[in-house]
Amino acid sequence: MDLTQHLDEIRRRQERVRPAGLPRDVVHPLGERAVPEYVDEWARRQPERAAVVHDDVVIDYRELADRHARWAGWLRAKGVAPGERVGIHLGNVPEFVIAFLGTLRAGCVHVPVNPMFQHAELVHELGDSDASVVVTSAPLAQRLCDAAVQTRVRTVVVLGGEGDPLPSVEGIEVVRWSDTVTAHPLAEPARDLEALAALNYTGGTTGLPKGCEHTQRHMVYTAVSAAGANGLVGAEIVSLCFIPVFWIAGEDLGILIPLVMGGTTVLLERWEAATVVDLVERHRVTMTAATVESYLDILALPGIAERDLSSFTAPMAMSFVRKLTPDVRRRWSQAVGPGSVLREGSYGMTESHTVDVVPYGFHDGDHDLLSEPVFCGLPVPGTDVVVVDPVTAEPMGFGESGEILLRSPSIMTRYWRNPAATAEQLRDGWLHTGDTGYLDDDGCLHYLARSKDLIKVKGMSVFPAEVEMILAGHPDIASVAVVPAEDEDSGQRPVAFVSLAEGGATPADLEAWARGQMAGYKVPLVEVVEDFPMTDTGKIRKAELLGRAGEVVAARR
């Protein structure tokens, strides 16, 4: 099948179901310009509008424009040249945003560094990126410096801890953030949209994380295309972000989308349901992204139906453990109001800047939640998605599963200093995601699994996401994770680890129920657990369940 003709047919089908009012093309509110230029222009147009909110701190656009220009000026005064890497080892605080913007303004390269990293992780990321300057916080400064001495970092900037001694490290200059804020502002920002602007490291489950090279063009495209695909063009945007902004999804939600679109970002360092409700009321928050469990925490607050959450029109869910269901959606709208529709966020990867395919506009009749798992929706304007045979790369027919490929203006330029990995994943302008999915008759994407998670039972494919979604429909099951186990009779078997919400269902009860819900070869062995091994980012560590899955199969044999 010819890929060009197939892509034309995909687009034709997508157009017939595109939700009314959504733009087909990318809409730039101020034209194509660098991210700091957007901040400068909004500072001229709406200087007193809140740009960044954190606790009791409110930074308007005028102040944000000045403060990030001073960070850029400080970098230049220190001799940090355009193209040099600057690490930002902070959580969700305004200084992260200021350093991010100022680093781009100076033409330097933003390297977000996870504050939860330990020594070896810090040494790898700082060393691999060759960062020369790193911003950290006082509580983490010693750990950061101990790792930095094994890299080429030459300056560490410490936020907070005024009055406390700074770490003393041979060969590294350690200064205070407060010493940078009086620097002469850099008036002219770097404007090359194609220059390397960020190294966003993949979380990788195997091997060491790889740096994805992103440009400011990638960033701006992500912001404006995500806004268009989610019905936000021309709308008031007040984005509450508790997702870490050192993740690329947090960068999008907590920095790029609100600030490129002239809105407000409300930063939160940890989720606390009562605090979130207060912030929504106080700042008229319109959007956020949180786990399903987080929204259930809000619904459990006493008197929640009496609170004024009418501004909260774009809540997005992340089904890491608990799955979003029609019942949860219904309960949310009943409590918050019919104008607030809880839906899944987006499909994407660090390599593509995350927001590639969204289910916005497909909630009528719970179409997005009741379709075969996992319904992702339509690509954002300017992005194409196809599904191909993972071996031959031939396009698959509608409804046939294969590897998901993406093509968009935000696809990474390459992996940093890793040509072999780049050649494997970037081919002929397409990002080979390694994910398995299919396009339905409307051209909407359905995600099934990472290719490595595919379970083969006597040659038949079992997708963990599908089994998890079905099991989540059992009233006694709170959370579920499905992994493969080797089996001498069938090659592999799916094993489901579940935690119980209520009731006294046994593994045998759940397996018997599952046999009535899915084909026999998909029915998993069920093991009830009290809790799951979790990553720092709130996902189940499925790799740690693999050994236990083998033990379950052995015990049942």
C-alpha positions, 0 to 999 in steps of 0.5 A: 500500500502506498504510504502517501495515498494511505495518509491522504485517506487517513486525513480524509477520514479524520476530517469527517469526525473532527470536533466542530470549532477546532482549527485544522491548521496551526494558529500562532497567537503572535506569529512564529517567534522564540519563547522569550519573545512571546514573554516580552510581547505579552509583557508589553500588551498585558504587563500586570497580568499574572504570569507565574503564581506559587504559594503567595508569590505572584509574578506578572508579565512585566516582572517575568520579562525583567527577571529572566532577562537578568538571568540571561545577562548573568550567564553572558557575564559569566562567559557562558556561550550560546550553545552551552548547556545549563542544568536546572535542578529544581522543582516546581518553583518560579525560579525554574521558569525564570532560569528556563526562559533566561537560558533560552534567551541567552541562546544556551541549552536547557537541561532539566535535571530531576531533583529526585536523582541520586548520585549515579543518575546525576553524574550520568545526566550532567556528564552526558550533557556536559553542562557547565552551569547548574541551578539547584536548591539549598537542600540538594546542593551538597548532593549536586556538588558531590556529583558535579565534581565528576563532570565538567560543571564549573559553576553551581548556583544555589537557590535559598538557604540564605545565611547557611554556608555554601558547599565547598567543592574543589574546582567548582564555583558555588554562588547564590541565586540572589547574586544573579538577580541584579545582573544587567538584563540581556536586551536581545534574545536569541532568535534562532528557532532551529538552534538546539535549545533543550536536552530532555532526557528520556526516562528509559526502562532499559539502558541509560537515559538519552537526551532528546534534542529539541529546539524552540520551534519544537516548543512553540509548535507544541504550545500552539498546536496543543492549545488548538487541539484542546479548544483553548485558542482565544480562551482564558488559560490558567494552568495549574501544574503539579506535574514536575516541570522537569518532565517534558509534560510538565514543561508543556503544561506548566510553562509553554502552553500558558506563557506562549498563549499569554495565560497564567501558570499556577505552580504546585510542588505536591498534590493536596486536594484541599489546596488545589480546590482553594487555588482553583477558586482563588485564581480561576484555574481553567486546566490541569492534568492529574491522576484519576486518584487525584480527582477522586481525592477532590470528590471526597472532600466534604462540601465539594459540591458547594465550592465554586469550581465553574472556571475548571473547564479543562481537567485532564486525567492520567490513568497511570494506575486507576483508570478513568471510567464513565462513572468517575466522569459522571461523578466529577461533572455532578460535583463540579458542574456540567461545563467540566468534562474529565477526559484523558490528556494526550498520547506522546513521547519525550521524543515528540514533545509529548502532545501529539494525539488528543481525545478532545471532543469525543466525550459524548456518550463516553465514546472515548472511554467505551471504545476499544482501549486505549482511545487517543483521538486525533492528531494535533494540527500539523501532526500525522500518525500512521500505523505500520507493520513493524517488520516491513514498515508497510501501512496497516489497514484500518483496525489492524494493529502495528507500530505507531509512527509520528511525524510533526514539527516537534519531533526531536532533531536527534538523540544527543551524541547517539547516532545509532539510536537516532538512526533506529528511531528516526527514519524518513522523517517519521518517529518510530515510537515502538508502541503498538496501536491501530487506527479505527475507521475514523482515523482515530488512534488507539494505543495498545501497548509498548511493543516490548510489553506485547504478550504472545500466548500460543502465537496470539497477541495479548495487549496488557492495556486491553486486559487492564481496562477490562479488569478495571471494570470489576467493582472490587478491583482498585488498581491493576497491572498486567505483565507477561510470564514465561509458560512452558505450555503457551510460551507466555501467559498474562499475569494480573496483579490487582489491589482490591477497593472493596469486597472479598473477591479471591483470585479464583473469583476474578479469573472466573469473572474474567473468563466471561469478559474476554477471550480465553487466551487473554484471561490472566492469572490473578494475584492480589497485592496490598500495594505496587512498586512505584516509580518517582513519577507515579507509575507502576514499576512493571519490571519489578513485577516480572519475577513475581509473575514467574513465581505465580505461574510456577505456583499454579502449574 
